[in-house]
């Protein structure tokens, strides 16, 4: 496995949504390194350099952006978000919840836990691709995060 800097961690279990998101980000040349985690446990292992990712370099451990699905196998998106935002080393990583859930309780809980943005995935192919492109443009190009 390569130890290059991961710019976006995409946490998504739906293979079609993974392919659409990767296509949109690469087509628009918004990122070089994208890592995909297919469930919440894999995402946490990657973020915190545990399990299969325990050998990752500490200097390169944090992605610049996490695109997180809400409904995930093993550990759901809210718990992943809770753990990211409760750790002093990871709480400043921007997390965008990208989900099909329009449930108000999910929106409220996501923001209560510190999500930076909550996006309901469009069902339409072109709208989904455009939404991912806009997210990438904002978070990877326009946003100015802290350096530490």
Secondary structure, 3 states (H helix, E strand, C coil): CCCCCCCEEEECCCHHHHHHHHHHHHHCCCCCCEEEECCHHHHHHHHHCCHHHCCCCHHHCCCCEEEECCCCCCCCHHHHHHHHHHCCCCCCCEEEEEECCCCHHHHHHHHHCCCCEEEECCCCHHHHHHHHHHHHHHHHHHCCCCCC
